[in-house]
Amino acid sequence: MRRTSGKLFHALGLTAVIVFSLFPFYWMVAASFKTQPDILASPPVWFFTPTLQNYADIFADAKVSGAIVNSLIVATSSTVLAVALGAPAAFALARYEFRGKSDLWFWFISNRMISPIVLALPVYLLAIQVGLLDTHLVLILIYLTFNLPIVVWICTDQFKSIPADLEQAARLDGADQFTIFRKIYLPLGAPGIAVSAIFSFIFSWNELLYALVLTRRNVQTAPVVATSFMSGYELPWGKIMATGTVIVLPVTIFALIVSRHMVRGLTMGATK
Amino acid sequence: MRASVTQAPAKPNRGYGRWTPLWFLAPSVITLLLIGIYPTLFALVTSFRRYNITRPREGFPFIGFDNYVGVLTDSTFWSSLFLTAKFYVTVLPIQIVLGLAIALLLHKPGMGLLKSLARVTLVVPLATTYAVVGLIGRLIFNLDFGVANQLFEAIGIGRIDWLSSQTGAFAAIAVMDIWQWTPFCALIFLAGLSMVPGEIEEAARLETSSKLALLRYVQLPYLLPGLTAVMILRSADVLKLFDMVFVMTRGGPGSATDLISIYIQRVGFRIFDLGTASAQAILLLIITIIISRLYIRLFYREVH
């Protein structure tokens, strides 16, 4: 008797967890399929005839589709750059002892903590001076401040797990360090590199503050445009929620792919 | 390659010199110097200047520590820091308790499929774009057609004007933050629970039927590192919290949700007093550096 009720509570509890995690997400997706009168109904309606009109509207809206393209350009470029710069650094950190190593660590890890507002102010002034305001490049570069640390951290961890014997054998064959990095560490570390790339893509895609401050009309990213709908008298709720869904869907899928590494990515590996 | 074959003994240690790590590190270090350190130094210099870009004719003269004196005697700055601290002590205990409850549910044996499903769905809040969390919050907490008020009417409390009242707005952003970050705590605690060696846990389960005793004496030691990490990381996260709150309330009504990053953004990009904003940012940076030092000291022993 006690066992059955225990099981029942366990099942109920787990269901509650699922409802808790998914409800706000579900509510957004549901609203994106509602007509404006259905959204504005008070009290809110739970059952309604779905419409695709909101999606038709946002894909016809050059502002939204342009913003999604901008987000793709910025997030992809910044991720590629972060991996290209970060993977070699991770190799050095995993395989060598050198002076200043702990300072470098400290620097990479601190970047996880620093509020973007600290850099947004000076970068805004510098971007005006060099004419980079409202360009893809300024966002791509500034996103490296959080992408590079995440790539370096995850890749270092991965590279450390590659057995040193492989490297010894390659050395005996006369391979230099650059060859060893390219032929052994890059292929064997590929899973870690992929995870770190997905993380940097998610973080870049989700970022709002820098994008808000450093862009004007030309390179507004998707979160900026979604936010900009939030002014005016009668809000186009259906469009807003459809845009929100389109923004969140790709990163949610990515996040599900790396869900096993989520904690590692968010704590910079402090807890295994 | 051919050259190295003919004169092989000349450079036996190619790629193994003292400076080899430098070649691998230089690109990322130079990049971080340019995009991280240089702007930070620029902010430091700006913080010693009068720098209001809406009044360029006055120039940007150095004024010593005036901005810092101004910030430290500015009651709005302090109340915004205090509000940030209040937000932290409001959301964190709830996230820890809920997170622990979820972790225990997920750790409990049985219910395989439902459990994996629950574990996977926990990732959804964490991945949701912070700005979109704010948009969802505006929908859920709408006075007229929000689902929160539907719930409150159903349980007999009646409608609450969430986003236009001081307490309501604070509660609403707290709820959204709790939704987004409770899974983070849950996953960290779950990792801690799974570190408890199976035989120890089983022996303890035979010894006592009290779940609380099991938690207190067997599992707690394995949860403590995660708990510390959560406390430190969340403090840094609350200090940098901007997107969700900006979208939901813009810091208002009044200054009810004017957390520190929102306040600095307003001084810098609405009032355009970049001198003062830079001084505030540098102070925020100092707090953050202390937090990261603590985090590193506690969690990265291999570094020292």
Interface residues (C-beta under 8 A of the other chain):
Chain A: K7 H10 A11 G13 L14 T15 V17 I18 F20 S21 L22 P24 F25 W27 M28 A31 I39 L40 A41 S42 P43 P44 A84 L85 G86 P88 A89 F91 A92 L93 R95 Y96 F98 K101 S102 L104 W105 F106 W107 I109 S110 N111 R112 M113 I114 S115 P116 I117 V118 L119 A120 L121 P122 V123 Y124 L125 L126 L141 I142 L144 T145 L148 V152 D176 Q177 F178 T179 I180 F181 I202 W205 N206 E207 L208 L209 L212 V213 P223 A226 T227 M230 W237 I240 M241 G244 I247 V248 V251 T252 F254 A255 L256 S259 M262 V263 L266 T267 A270 T271 K272
Chain B: R14 G15 Y16 T20 P21 W23 F24 L25 P27 S28 V29 T31 L32 L34 I35 G36 Y38 P39 T40 F42 A43 T46 I53 A101 I102 L105 L106 K108 G110 M111 L114 K115 L117 A118 R119 V120 T121 L122 V123 V124 P125 L126 A127 T128 T129 Y130 A131 V132 V133 G134 L135 I136 G137 R138 L139 I140 D144 F145 G146 V147 N149 Q150 E153 M176 W179 T182 P183 F184 L187 I188 A191 G192 P225 G226 A229 L233 A236 L239 K240 F242 D243 F246 V247 I260 S261 I264 Q265 G268 F269 L274 A277 S278 A281 I282 L284 L285 T288 I289 I291 S292 R293 Y295 I296 F299 Y300 V303 H304
